[in-house]
Amino acid sequence: MDIKDMIAKVEAKIEDKAFREALKKDPVKAVEELLGVNLPDEQMKAVLAAVKAKLGSEDVSGIIKGAEDKIGDALDDAKGLLGGLFGKKD
């Protein structure tokens, strides 16, 4: 499944009430469960950004912004950990 297919699948499901609730609770998990794959953070960010751009809904945008923030925080944590392991500072 390519990124376009992933985006289309999320967009098609976005109006489902249960899926929206899952997005609010844990956006990354909800998308990965829907797609049936564990996406690398960069691909997840691309899928979420494309869905947000196409939908434009404030509610959906807020959910996706939260997911993007969580991904960014995880990447920052990983960079900090790796920097600490190798003696590099941010």
C-alpha positions in Angstrom: 0.0 0.0 0.0 1.5 3.3 -1.0 1.1 6.7 0.8 -1.8 7.8 -1.4 -3.7 4.6 -0.6 -3.1 5.1 3.1 -4.3 8.7 2.9 -7.5 7.6 1.0 -8.2 4.9 3.5 -7.9 7.3 6.5 -10.0 9.9 4.7 -12.7 7.4 3.9 -12.9 6.4 7.6 -12.7 9.9 9.2 -16.5 10.4 9.4 -16.9 7.1 11.4 -17.6 8.1 15.0 -15.7 5.3 16.6 -12.6 6.0 14.5 -12.7 9.7 15.4 -12.8 8.8 19.1 -9.9 6.4 18.5 -8.1 9.3 16.8 -8.7 11.6 19.8 -7.4 9.0 22.2 -4.3 7.8 20.3 -4.1 9.1 16.7 -1.0 7.1 15.7 -2.4 3.8 17.0 -5.8 4.5 15.4 -4.2 5.1 12.0 -1.9 2.1 12.2 -4.7 -0.2 13.2 -6.8 1.1 10.4 -4.0 0.6 7.9 -2.8 -2.7 9.4 0.8 -1.5 9.4 3.3 0.0 11.8 4.5 3.1 9.9 7.8 4.8 10.5 7.3 8.2 12.1 8.2 10.1 8.9 5.5 8.2 6.9 3.0 8.7 9.7 3.6 12.4 9.6 3.2 12.5 5.8 -0.2 10.6 6.0 -1.5 12.8 8.9 -0.4 16.0 7.1 -2.0 15.0 3.9 -5.3 14.1 5.6 -5.3 17.4 7.5 -4.6 19.4 4.4 -7.4 17.7 2.4 -10.0 17.7 5.2 -9.4 21.1 6.6 -11.8 20.4 9.5 -10.8 22.2 12.7 -11.8 19.1 14.8 -9.7 16.8 12.6 -6.9 19.3 12.3 -6.7 19.5 16.1 -6.5 15.7 16.4 -3.8 15.4 13.7 -1.8 18.3 15.2 -1.8 16.4 18.5 -0.5 13.3 16.6 2.2 15.3 14.8 3.3 16.8 18.2 3.6 13.3 19.7 5.6 12.1 16.8 7.9 15.2 17.0 8.4 14.7 20.7 9.3 11.0 20.2 11.8 12.0 17.5 13.3 14.6 19.8 13.5 12.1 22.6 15.3 9.6 20.3 17.7 12.3 19.1 18.5 13.3 22.7 19.0 9.7 23.7 21.3 9.0 20.8 23.2 12.2 21.3 23.7 11.2 25.0 24.9 7.8 24.0 27.4 9.2 21.6 28.4 12.2 23.6 26.8 14.8 21.3 24.6 17.6 22.5 21.6 19.2 20.8 
